[in-house]
């Protein structure tokens, strides 16, 4: 790293953190204007909760999503100024290779990408715990995801559950089948309950309309039929968390916790883990995109052109908008279209890696 490298690196990082500060204030203003009605409700939060519990933890979350865009804007902004002041002409005129100028850009991009990687995988999820608790309490009271009927899960090789329908709002379900298997995976007994209701989280239930049936040669025979008014309280291997999932649950988990959760859900046969898998791979794909967008920003803004910074910013924002659009399209296709989550999250990076190399090779030198 030469003196010139430190000069460019300082420009990059100072512009980047200034943009974070600027957009953070803008994000708070926009978010507060949208949620002011919720804040002013009679049972709403007090000022300490709004500032300390929500906005202190909201900023890492929103900035974590936008850091790749910040890096592109920072590169375009300060590089365009260098080009407008003919500083690149002076550098190259003194014998510095054009591609050698990329060294401080890549050092800055790697530094930001490392911060983003650590934040995505460990720091931001911990910060999100407080933020999502606040949102679930005061803002998004019913932000549940997943199906509300035909639940099927296996807690162990000997125990399996099927629930026809579950109501998220009163924690009750209808038509439960509690199936027991022997060591040879043959059904032994099936307990049917017309209605179940959660009485104590996470897995204590009250069952009514109970009928127990024995299975012989794949044929079910009634063993015990209770009166319709009879109720039984029991602990089932049917966790309320398997039936009710908050839309922002994935935001609260570190990557290790995400992997454990995905494996546990798959082992139970519950399904619905695609959103969590997409989140897992996104946390690594986003930091890598910072390097790609830095290359694109350098290729666009190092060219001195009529219109100066305005056109540089327009081109940079168009590229970033296309980047975001393709990313949203492929991740949505992963969630609902059957595309592998790792493929859906990395397609934009692979595609724009070639775009970045092409733009760099064709940039004015």
PLY file of the C-alpha trace (Angstrom):
ply
format ascii 1.0
element vertex 365
property float x
property float y
property float z
element edge 364
property int vertex1
property int vertex2
end_header
0.00 0.00 0.00
1.53 3.27 -1.17
0.61 6.80 -0.13
-1.70 7.06 -3.14
-3.45 3.82 -2.11
-4.12 5.19 1.36
-5.43 8.41 -0.21
-7.98 6.50 -2.34
-8.87 4.11 0.48
-9.53 7.02 2.86
-11.78 8.61 0.24
-13.70 5.35 -0.20
-14.29 4.62 3.47
-15.05 8.19 4.53
-17.61 8.55 1.72
-19.10 5.15 2.56
-19.62 5.92 6.25
-20.96 9.39 5.45
-23.58 7.77 3.19
-24.50 5.36 5.99
-25.06 8.31 8.33
-27.11 10.17 5.73
-29.31 7.22 4.80
-29.75 6.21 8.45
-31.33 9.57 9.26
-33.49 9.33 6.14
-34.58 5.77 7.01
-35.62 6.81 10.53
-37.70 9.70 9.20
-39.48 7.53 6.61
-40.05 4.64 9.01
-41.33 6.89 11.80
-43.78 8.58 9.43
-45.21 5.16 8.49
-45.50 3.87 12.06
-46.48 7.02 13.95
-50.10 5.84 14.25
-48.96 2.62 15.94
-46.67 4.56 18.27
-49.53 6.85 19.36
-52.04 4.12 20.18
-53.24 4.06 23.82
-51.49 0.73 24.41
-48.50 1.71 22.29
-44.85 1.91 23.32
-43.27 4.66 25.39
-40.49 6.88 24.08
-37.70 4.79 25.64
-38.94 1.66 23.90
-39.24 3.45 20.57
-35.70 4.83 20.71
-33.75 2.16 22.61
-35.60 -1.06 21.78
-36.63 -0.25 18.23
-34.58 2.39 16.42
-31.22 1.50 17.97
-31.77 -2.02 16.61
-33.58 -0.93 13.45
-30.52 0.85 12.06
-28.25 -2.24 11.92
-31.06 -4.18 10.23
-31.90 -1.65 7.50
-28.26 -0.73 6.85
-27.36 -4.41 6.65
-29.77 -4.76 3.75
-28.49 -1.66 1.92
-24.73 -1.83 2.46
-24.03 -3.16 -1.08
-25.94 -0.19 -2.50
-24.06 2.19 -0.19
-20.74 0.83 -1.43
-21.71 1.39 -5.07
-22.89 4.95 -4.41
-19.71 5.72 -2.42
-17.45 4.42 -5.19
-19.33 6.29 -7.92
-19.45 9.50 -5.87
-15.79 9.91 -4.95
-14.38 8.27 -8.10
-16.42 10.62 -10.27
-14.90 13.56 -8.41
-11.40 12.18 -8.97
-12.15 11.80 -12.69
-13.68 15.29 -12.95
-10.53 16.79 -11.37
-8.36 14.88 -13.87
-6.64 13.04 -11.02
-6.80 9.74 -12.90
-5.07 11.38 -15.87
-2.31 12.56 -13.56
-1.94 9.12 -11.97
-1.77 7.25 -15.27
0.42 9.94 -16.78
2.97 9.28 -14.04
3.22 5.63 -15.01
0.67 4.01 -12.71
-1.09 1.10 -14.37
-4.86 1.52 -14.64
-5.57 -1.86 -13.04
-3.10 -1.10 -10.24
-5.50 1.65 -9.16
-7.97 -1.10 -8.25
-5.86 -2.20 -5.25
-7.21 0.36 -2.72
-10.72 -0.16 -4.07
-10.47 -3.90 -3.48
-8.96 -3.39 -0.02
-11.86 -1.11 0.90
-14.41 -3.51 -0.60
-12.92 -6.47 1.29
-12.95 -4.47 4.54
-16.61 -3.51 4.11
-17.53 -7.03 2.94
-15.89 -8.53 6.04
-17.83 -6.18 8.33
-21.01 -7.02 6.42
-20.32 -10.76 6.63
-19.78 -10.71 10.40
-22.81 -8.46 10.85
-25.09 -10.63 8.71
-24.15 -13.89 10.37
-23.78 -12.88 14.02
-24.27 -9.24 15.09
-27.45 -8.19 13.26
-29.44 -11.34 14.25
-28.72 -10.62 17.92
-29.78 -7.00 17.45
-32.94 -8.16 15.67
-34.20 -10.07 18.70
-35.16 -6.86 20.48
-36.42 -5.17 17.30
-38.69 -8.03 16.24
-40.08 -8.38 19.77
-41.05 -4.72 19.59
-42.58 -5.12 16.11
-44.52 -8.26 17.05
-45.91 -6.48 20.12
-46.82 -3.10 18.68
-46.61 -3.09 14.86
-47.02 -6.44 13.09
-49.25 -8.32 15.52
-50.35 -10.95 12.98
-47.33 -11.35 10.70
-47.54 -15.15 10.52
-46.32 -17.18 7.58
-46.94 -20.73 6.44
-49.97 -22.89 5.87
-52.90 -23.10 8.28
-54.01 -26.62 7.41
-52.73 -30.13 6.73
-49.80 -30.16 9.15
-47.74 -33.31 9.25
-44.65 -33.96 11.33
-42.64 -36.84 12.76
-41.12 -36.33 16.19
-39.39 -39.73 16.24
-39.49 -43.03 14.31
-42.21 -44.20 16.75
-44.37 -41.08 16.87
-46.12 -39.09 14.15
-48.78 -36.36 14.05
-51.28 -35.11 11.52
-53.42 -32.04 12.13
-56.04 -31.08 9.57
-56.37 -27.42 10.52
-54.89 -24.96 13.00
-56.10 -21.50 13.98
-53.14 -19.22 14.71
-55.19 -16.68 16.62
-56.73 -18.86 19.34
-54.15 -21.70 19.20
-56.72 -24.39 18.49
-56.83 -27.15 15.92
-59.21 -29.76 14.51
-58.90 -33.43 13.60
-55.67 -34.56 15.21
-54.24 -38.00 14.46
-51.54 -39.15 16.90
-49.93 -42.24 15.39
-47.65 -44.70 17.19
-45.36 -47.18 15.40
-43.55 -50.30 16.55
-39.87 -51.00 15.96
-40.67 -52.36 12.49
-42.39 -49.12 11.49
-45.83 -50.71 11.56
-48.68 -48.65 12.97
-49.83 -49.86 16.39
-52.35 -47.31 17.63
-53.94 -44.10 16.39
-55.44 -41.56 18.75
-57.98 -39.30 17.05
-59.07 -35.99 18.61
-61.74 -33.81 17.06
-60.36 -30.68 18.68
-57.15 -29.60 20.42
-56.22 -26.35 22.12
-52.93 -25.03 23.45
-53.13 -24.49 27.22
-49.47 -23.85 28.00
-46.69 -23.11 25.51
-44.83 -24.66 23.92
-46.43 -28.12 23.83
-49.09 -28.70 26.52
-52.50 -29.33 24.92
-56.12 -30.09 25.82
-57.76 -32.78 23.65
-61.49 -33.44 23.23
-63.62 -35.76 21.11
-61.12 -38.56 21.67
-61.17 -41.95 20.04
-58.36 -44.49 20.25
-58.01 -47.14 17.57
-55.77 -50.20 17.27
-54.19 -51.12 13.96
-54.11 -54.81 12.96
-52.98 -55.77 9.45
-53.41 -52.15 8.32
-57.01 -52.17 9.56
-58.13 -49.82 12.34
-60.41 -51.07 15.13
-61.92 -48.95 17.89
-60.36 -49.55 21.30
-61.74 -46.68 23.36
-64.24 -43.93 22.51
-64.61 -41.14 25.06
-67.70 -39.05 25.68
-67.83 -35.85 23.60
-67.51 -33.77 26.77
-64.43 -35.67 27.96
-61.22 -33.63 27.86
-57.63 -34.80 28.31
-54.62 -32.64 29.02
-51.29 -33.97 27.81
-47.88 -32.97 26.57
-47.41 -33.71 22.90
-44.32 -33.62 20.76
-46.20 -30.96 18.82
-44.46 -27.68 19.46
-46.42 -24.47 18.92
-43.37 -23.21 17.04
-43.94 -25.91 14.41
-47.42 -24.56 13.72
-46.97 -20.81 14.11
-44.05 -19.03 12.49
-43.53 -15.31 12.53
-42.51 -13.73 9.25
-39.47 -12.18 10.96
-38.41 -15.32 12.86
-35.48 -15.90 10.48
-34.09 -12.44 11.26
-33.49 -13.37 14.91
-31.27 -16.40 14.27
-27.54 -16.47 13.79
-26.45 -18.61 10.85
-25.59 -21.54 13.12
-29.05 -21.34 14.67
-30.60 -21.14 11.19
-28.82 -24.32 10.12
-29.91 -26.15 13.29
-33.49 -24.96 12.83
-33.59 -26.04 9.17
-32.18 -29.48 10.02
-34.66 -29.93 12.89
-37.65 -28.94 10.73
-36.57 -31.29 7.95
-36.09 -34.13 10.43
-39.65 -33.63 11.65
-40.94 -33.54 8.09
-42.62 -30.18 8.70
-41.30 -28.47 5.57
-41.56 -24.75 4.92
-37.83 -24.19 5.40
-37.12 -22.64 1.99
-37.42 -19.07 3.28
-34.90 -19.87 6.01
-32.50 -21.49 3.53
-32.69 -18.44 1.26
-31.89 -16.22 4.25
-28.93 -18.45 5.14
-27.31 -18.13 1.71
-28.24 -14.46 1.30
-26.10 -13.58 4.30
-22.99 -14.70 2.42
-24.04 -13.61 -1.08
-24.66 -9.98 -0.07
-21.11 -9.30 1.22
-19.68 -10.81 -1.97
-21.82 -8.42 -4.03
-19.94 -5.48 -2.47
-16.81 -6.51 -4.36
-18.71 -6.82 -7.64
-20.48 -3.47 -7.24
-17.17 -1.79 -6.36
-15.71 -3.01 -9.65
-18.78 -1.80 -11.54
-18.73 1.57 -9.81
-15.03 2.03 -10.58
-15.54 1.08 -14.24
-18.42 3.55 -14.61
-17.05 6.54 -12.68
-13.37 6.45 -13.70
-14.37 7.61 -17.18
-14.43 11.39 -17.50
-17.59 12.23 -19.40
-19.84 15.16 -20.19
-22.46 15.43 -17.48
-19.98 14.33 -14.84
-21.18 12.86 -11.57
-24.87 13.06 -12.48
-24.55 10.57 -15.32
-22.24 8.38 -13.28
-24.82 8.18 -10.50
-27.64 7.50 -12.96
-25.73 4.63 -14.58
-24.68 3.26 -11.19
-28.22 3.38 -9.81
-29.60 1.71 -12.95
-27.10 -1.12 -12.57
-27.91 -1.51 -8.87
-31.65 -1.46 -9.61
-31.17 -4.23 -12.16
-29.04 -6.12 -9.63
-31.77 -5.88 -6.99
-34.51 -6.82 -9.48
-32.71 -9.97 -10.62
-31.95 -10.86 -7.00
-35.58 -10.49 -5.95
-36.75 -12.48 -8.98
-34.41 -15.41 -8.40
-35.01 -15.59 -4.62
-38.77 -15.47 -5.17
-38.39 -18.25 -7.71
-36.43 -20.22 -5.09
-39.18 -19.77 -2.49
-42.15 -20.56 -4.70
-40.80 -21.95 -7.95
-38.58 -24.83 -6.93
-35.19 -23.26 -7.69
-32.48 -24.33 -5.21
-32.00 -21.59 -2.56
-28.23 -21.48 -3.01
-28.68 -21.08 -6.78
-31.36 -18.42 -6.44
-29.25 -16.28 -4.10
-26.01 -16.57 -6.08
-27.28 -16.16 -9.66
-27.12 -12.31 -9.50
-23.54 -12.42 -8.21
-22.42 -14.84 -10.93
-24.14 -12.86 -13.69
-22.88 -9.46 -12.54
-19.35 -10.81 -12.01
-19.15 -11.23 -15.78
-20.79 -7.81 -16.26
-18.18 -6.22 -13.94
-15.27 -7.86 -15.79
-16.70 -6.79 -19.16
-17.22 -3.19 -18.00
-13.73 -3.07 -16.50
-12.12 -4.30 -19.71
-14.03 -1.74 -21.77
-13.53 1.19 -19.40
-11.52 4.19 -20.56
-7.86 3.81 -19.67
0 1
1 2
2 3
3 4
4 5
5 6
6 7
7 8
8 9
9 10
10 11
11 12
12 13
13 14
14 15
15 16
16 17
17 18
18 19
19 20
20 21
21 22
22 23
23 24
24 25
25 26
26 27
27 28
28 29
29 30
30 31
31 32
32 33
33 34
34 35
35 36
36 37
37 38
38 39
39 40
40 41
41 42
42 43
43 44
44 45
45 46
46 47
47 48
48 49
49 50
50 51
51 52
52 53
53 54
54 55
55 56
56 57
57 58
58 59
59 60
60 61
61 62
62 63
63 64
64 65
65 66
66 67
67 68
68 69
69 70
70 71
71 72
72 73
73 74
74 75
75 76
76 77
77 78
78 79
79 80
80 81
81 82
82 83
83 84
84 85
85 86
86 87
87 88
88 89
89 90
90 91
91 92
92 93
93 94
94 95
95 96
96 97
97 98
98 99
99 100
100 101
101 102
102 103
103 104
104 105
105 106
106 107
107 108
108 109
109 110
110 111
111 112
112 113
113 114
114 115
115 116
116 117
117 118
118 119
119 120
120 121
121 122
122 123
123 124
124 125
125 126
126 127
127 128
128 129
129 130
130 131
131 132
132 133
133 134
134 135
135 136
136 137
137 138
138 139
139 140
140 141
141 142
142 143
143 144
144 145
145 146
146 147
147 148
148 149
149 150
150 151
151 152
152 153
153 154
154 155
155 156
156 157
157 158
158 159
159 160
160 161
161 162
162 163
163 164
164 165
165 166
166 167
167 168
168 169
169 170
170 171
171 172
172 173
173 174
174 175
175 176
176 177
177 178
178 179
179 180
180 181
181 182
182 183
183 184
184 185
185 186
186 187
187 188
188 189
189 190
190 191
191 192
192 193
193 194
194 195
195 196
196 197
197 198
198 199
199 200
200 201
201 202
202 203
203 204
204 205
205 206
206 207
207 208
208 209
209 210
210 211
211 212
212 213
213 214
214 215
215 216
216 217
217 218
218 219
219 220
220 221
221 222
222 223
223 224
224 225
225 226
226 227
227 228
228 229
229 230
230 231
231 232
232 233
233 234
234 235
235 236
236 237
237 238
238 239
239 240
240 241
241 242
242 243
243 244
244 245
245 246
246 247
247 248
248 249
249 250
250 251
251 252
252 253
253 254
254 255
255 256
256 257
257 258
258 259
259 260
260 261
261 262
262 263
263 264
264 265
265 266
266 267
267 268
268 269
269 270
270 271
271 272
272 273
273 274
274 275
275 276
276 277
277 278
278 279
279 280
280 281
281 282
282 283
283 284
284 285
285 286
286 287
287 288
288 289
289 290
290 291
291 292
292 293
293 294
294 295
295 296
296 297
297 298
298 299
299 300
300 301
301 302
302 303
303 304
304 305
305 306
306 307
307 308
308 309
309 310
310 311
311 312
312 313
313 314
314 315
315 316
316 317
317 318
318 319
319 320
320 321
321 322
322 323
323 324
324 325
325 326
326 327
327 328
328 329
329 330
330 331
331 332
332 333
333 334
334 335
335 336
336 337
337 338
338 339
339 340
340 341
341 342
342 343
343 344
344 345
345 346
346 347
347 348
348 349
349 350
350 351
351 352
352 353
353 354
354 355
355 356
356 357
357 358
358 359
359 360
360 361
361 362
362 363
363 364
